[in-house]
Amino acid sequence: MNYFIEIIGWIGAVLIVGAYFFNINGQLKSSSVVYIISNLFGGIFFTINTFVHQAYPSMIVNIIWVVIAIAAILKKNKPTRAN
């Protein structure tokens, strides 16, 4: 098996589970850039890993995970309008 694919799969797991752990323990807000970026790259890495392993249902879940993270980044960067 390609070790690179396995390594990025494990990195993806650490990023997503680590961000969740810190969020649950009140050390990282779900709206923070670190949380969102961790989920974005974790999802990308998982998508690559699951694609190579032909685990297509998991791949679709991770693609959705990435889209949600991108939407959160865009929302954070959207300028607010003054009333």
Secondary structure, 3 states (H helix, E strand, C coil): CCHHHHHHHHHHHHHHHHHHHHHHCCCCCCCCHHHHHHHHHHHHHHHHHHHHCCCHHHHHHHHHHHHHHHHHHHHHHCCCCCC
